[in-house]
Amino acid sequence: MLDMDRDVRSVVRAFIATRLAPSAGRAEIADDEDLIDTGVVNSLGIFQLVAFLEERFQIAIGDEEITPENFGTIDGIERLVASRIAARAA
C-alpha cells in the first residue's frame, strides 16, 4: 500500500504542479499546504482535478466527497484516491 500511496501522491503532485500551480504563480507545493487558501486550486481547478483523478485512477468521486478536507491538500487528495482505489478492489 505504501508504494501505491507514493505513486498516487506523485501523480497528484505532478498534475497540480503542471496544470494548476502555474496559474497561481506557484512553482512548488508542499504535501500539507492548503491548496484552496493559497489559490492553487479554485472551483475550476477542483473540476479539472476530479476529472483527471477519475480518468487516471478509474475511480468515481461523488459530489459529497468534494470537500476542503479531501481537496485542500495533496495529502487529503492522496487519502481520498487511495480509499476509492481500495473500495474498488474490495
C-alpha positions as CSV (number, residue, x, y, z in Angstrom):
1,M,0.0,0.0,0.0
2,L,2.9,2.3,0.7
3,D,4.2,2.2,-2.9
4,M,0.7,2.9,-4.2
5,D,0.3,5.8,-1.8
6,R,3.6,7.3,-3.1
7,D,2.6,6.7,-6.7
8,V,-0.8,8.4,-6.2
9,R,0.9,11.3,-4.4
10,S,3.5,11.7,-7.2
11,V,0.8,11.7,-9.9
12,V,-1.3,14.2,-8.0
13,R,1.7,16.4,-7.2
14,A,2.7,16.4,-10.9
15,F,-0.8,17.3,-12.1
16,I,-1.1,20.2,-9.7
17,A,2.4,21.4,-10.4
18,T,1.9,21.4,-14.2
19,R,-1.8,22.2,-14.6
20,L,-2.9,24.3,-11.6
21,A,0.0,25.8,-9.7
22,P,1.4,27.9,-12.6
23,S,-1.8,29.9,-12.8
24,A,-1.4,30.8,-9.2
25,G,2.2,31.8,-9.7
26,R,3.5,28.9,-7.7
27,A,6.4,26.7,-8.6
28,E,6.5,24.4,-5.5
29,I,3.7,23.0,-3.4
30,A,4.2,21.1,-0.1
31,D,2.1,18.0,0.5
32,D,0.4,19.6,3.5
33,E,0.0,23.1,2.1
34,D,-3.6,24.4,1.8
35,L,-4.2,24.4,-1.9
36,I,-7.5,26.3,-1.6
37,D,-6.3,29.1,0.7
38,T,-3.2,29.7,-1.4
39,G,-5.3,29.9,-4.6
40,V,-3.6,26.9,-6.3
41,V,-7.0,25.2,-6.5
42,N,-10.1,27.1,-7.3
43,S,-13.6,25.9,-8.4
44,L,-12.4,25.3,-11.9
45,G,-9.3,23.6,-10.6
46,I,-11.4,21.2,-8.5
47,F,-13.4,20.3,-11.6
48,Q,-10.2,19.6,-13.6
49,L,-8.7,17.7,-10.7
50,V,-11.7,15.5,-10.2
51,A,-12.0,14.7,-13.9
52,F,-8.2,13.9,-14.0
53,L,-8.4,11.6,-10.9
54,E,-11.4,9.7,-12.1
55,E,-9.9,9.1,-15.5
56,R,-6.3,8.3,-14.3
57,F,-7.2,6.0,-11.4
58,Q,-10.5,4.7,-12.8
59,I,-12.5,5.8,-9.7
60,A,-15.7,7.7,-9.1
61,I,-15.7,10.7,-6.8
62,G,-19.1,11.7,-5.5
63,D,-20.2,15.3,-5.2
64,E,-20.4,14.8,-1.4
65,E,-16.6,13.9,-1.4
66,I,-15.6,17.2,-2.9
67,T,-14.8,18.9,0.3
68,P,-11.9,21.1,1.6
69,E,-10.9,18.1,3.8
70,N,-10.4,15.9,0.7
71,F,-9.2,18.5,-1.8
72,G,-7.5,21.1,0.4
73,T,-4.0,19.4,0.4
74,I,-2.1,16.9,-1.7
75,D,-2.2,14.7,1.4
76,G,-6.0,14.9,1.5
77,I,-6.3,14.1,-2.2
78,E,-4.0,11.1,-1.9
79,R,-6.0,9.7,1.0
80,L,-9.3,10.1,-0.9
81,V,-7.9,8.5,-4.0
82,A,-6.3,5.6,-2.0
83,S,-9.6,5.0,-0.3
84,R,-11.5,4.9,-3.6
85,I,-9.0,2.5,-5.1
86,A,-9.3,0.3,-2.0
87,A,-13.1,0.4,-2.2
88,R,-12.9,-0.6,-5.9
89,A,-10.7,-3.5,-5.1
90,A,-12.9,-4.8,-2.3
